């Protein structure tokens, strides 16, 4: 197994290389692709490249097919650039950032709505007991100053 720092550096380099090499692909099926991340195994043999595509699901599937057909060229060029004995095999995974962002926005909107409902229900309500349940009676809890008493005796 390889050093984790070395693995991270190679993964970052794979991401940069694939992002620059994707521009050279002349496949008409390739859409507006952004390489978001790359991960590589500890033995540097397999790399997973995450990407996003701007467009509808048909454009996303066409881009996936274009990347799949260009995988051999990308693997060869990445292997030569990295200078490894074995070129890492590439796997492309669609990263649905827009879908995740929309889901998070929907969850936040629902939480805001629930908070507003709680605020509306709590408006004008009073506590069931005393406003300060931790009242302290000052007369009963006072103790004499023992530190001062010891100094007088000594």
C-alpha positions as CSV (number, residue, x, y, z in Angstrom):
1,X,0.0,0.0,0.0
2,X,1.2,3.4,-0.8
3,X,1.6,6.6,1.3
4,X,-1.8,8.4,1.7
5,X,-0.3,11.7,0.9
6,X,1.2,10.3,-2.3
7,X,-2.2,8.8,-3.2
8,X,-3.9,12.2,-2.6
9,X,-1.4,13.9,-4.8
10,X,-1.9,11.3,-7.6
11,X,-5.7,11.6,-7.3
12,X,-5.4,15.4,-7.6
13,X,-3.1,15.1,-10.6
14,X,-5.5,12.6,-12.3
15,X,-8.4,15.1,-11.8
16,X,-6.3,17.9,-13.4
17,X,-5.2,15.7,-16.3
18,X,-8.6,14.3,-17.1
19,X,-10.1,17.9,-16.9
20,X,-7.6,19.2,-19.4
21,X,-7.8,16.1,-21.6
22,X,-11.6,16.1,-21.8
23,X,-11.3,19.4,-23.8
24,X,-9.4,17.5,-26.5
25,X,-12.1,14.8,-27.1
26,X,-13.8,15.5,-30.4
27,X,-16.9,13.4,-29.7
28,X,-20.1,15.3,-30.6
29,X,-22.0,13.5,-27.8
30,X,-19.7,15.2,-25.2
31,X,-21.6,17.9,-23.4
32,X,-20.6,20.6,-20.9
33,X,-18.4,18.5,-18.6
34,X,-16.9,19.5,-15.3
35,X,-14.5,17.1,-13.5
36,X,-15.3,17.6,-9.8
37,X,-13.2,15.0,-8.1
38,X,-10.9,12.0,-8.6
39,X,-10.1,9.2,-6.2
40,X,-7.4,6.6,-6.7
41,X,-6.8,3.3,-4.9
42,X,-3.8,2.8,-2.6
43,X,-2.0,0.6,-5.1
44,X,-2.6,3.3,-7.8
45,X,-4.2,0.8,-10.2
46,X,-7.8,2.1,-10.3
47,X,-9.0,5.7,-10.4
48,X,-12.6,6.9,-10.1
49,X,-13.3,10.2,-11.8
50,X,-16.4,12.2,-10.8
51,X,-18.0,14.6,-13.2
52,X,-21.0,16.8,-13.7
53,X,-22.8,17.6,-17.0
54,X,-24.9,20.6,-17.7
55,X,-28.1,19.5,-19.3
56,X,-31.0,17.1,-19.2
57,X,-30.7,13.3,-18.6
58,X,-30.3,12.5,-22.4
59,X,-27.3,14.8,-22.5
60,X,-25.9,13.2,-19.4
61,X,-26.2,9.7,-20.9
62,X,-24.7,10.9,-24.2
63,X,-21.8,12.4,-22.3
64,X,-21.4,9.2,-20.3
65,X,-21.1,7.2,-23.5
66,X,-18.6,9.7,-25.0
67,X,-16.4,9.4,-21.9
68,X,-16.7,5.6,-22.0
69,X,-15.5,5.5,-25.6
70,X,-12.6,7.9,-24.8
71,X,-11.5,6.0,-21.7
72,X,-8.6,4.2,-23.5
73,X,-7.1,7.4,-24.8
74,X,-7.5,9.1,-21.4
75,X,-6.0,6.2,-19.5
76,X,-3.0,6.1,-21.8
77,X,-2.4,9.9,-21.6
78,X,-2.9,9.9,-17.8
79,X,-0.5,6.9,-17.3
80,X,2.2,8.6,-19.4
81,X,1.8,11.9,-17.5
82,X,1.9,10.3,-14.1
83,X,5.0,8.2,-15.0
84,X,3.7,5.1,-13.3
85,X,4.6,1.5,-14.2
86,X,0.9,0.7,-14.8
87,X,-1.6,3.2,-16.0
88,X,-4.6,3.4,-13.6
89,X,-7.9,2.1,-15.1
90,X,-10.5,4.9,-15.1
91,X,-14.1,4.7,-14.1
92,X,-16.4,7.7,-14.6
93,X,-19.2,8.4,-12.1
94,X,-21.8,11.1,-12.6
95,X,-21.8,13.5,-9.7
96,X,-25.3,15.0,-9.3
97,X,-24.3,18.1,-7.5
98,X,-27.4,20.1,-8.7
99,X,-29.7,17.3,-7.5
100,X,-28.0,17.3,-4.1
101,X,-28.1,21.1,-3.8
102,X,-31.8,21.1,-4.7
103,X,-32.5,18.4,-2.1
104,X,-30.6,20.4,0.6
105,X,-32.5,23.6,-0.3
106,X,-35.8,21.8,0.0
107,X,-34.9,20.4,3.4
108,X,-33.8,23.9,4.6
109,X,-37.1,25.4,3.3
110,X,-39.1,22.7,5.2
111,X,-37.1,23.4,8.4
112,X,-37.7,27.1,8.0
113,X,-41.4,26.5,7.6
114,X,-41.6,24.3,10.7
115,X,-39.6,26.9,12.7
116,X,-42.0,29.6,11.7
117,X,-45.0,27.4,12.7
118,X,-43.4,26.8,16.1
119,X,-42.8,30.5,16.5
120,X,-46.4,31.3,15.6
121,X,-47.7,28.7,18.1
122,X,-45.4,30.0,20.9
123,X,-46.4,33.7,20.4
124,X,-48.2,35.0,23.5
125,X,-47.7,31.9,25.6
126,X,-46.5,31.9,29.2
127,X,-44.4,29.4,31.1
128,X,-46.4,26.9,33.2
129,X,-44.4,27.7,36.4
130,X,-42.3,30.5,37.7
131,X,-40.3,32.4,35.1
132,X,-37.2,31.6,37.1
133,X,-37.5,28.1,38.6
134,X,-34.0,28.4,40.1
135,X,-34.7,31.1,42.6
136,X,-32.2,31.2,45.5
137,X,-33.2,32.4,49.0
138,X,-30.3,34.6,50.0
139,X,-31.1,34.4,53.8
140,X,-31.0,30.7,54.3
141,X,-28.0,29.7,52.1
142,X,-25.3,32.1,53.6
143,X,-22.3,30.5,55.2
144,X,-19.8,32.4,57.4
145,X,-16.5,33.3,55.8
146,X,-14.3,30.4,57.0
147,X,-11.1,31.6,55.4
148,X,-11.2,34.8,57.4
149,X,-12.0,32.9,60.6
150,X,-8.9,30.7,60.2
151,X,-6.7,33.7,59.7
152,X,-7.9,35.2,62.9
153,X,-7.1,32.0,64.9
154,X,-3.7,31.5,63.4
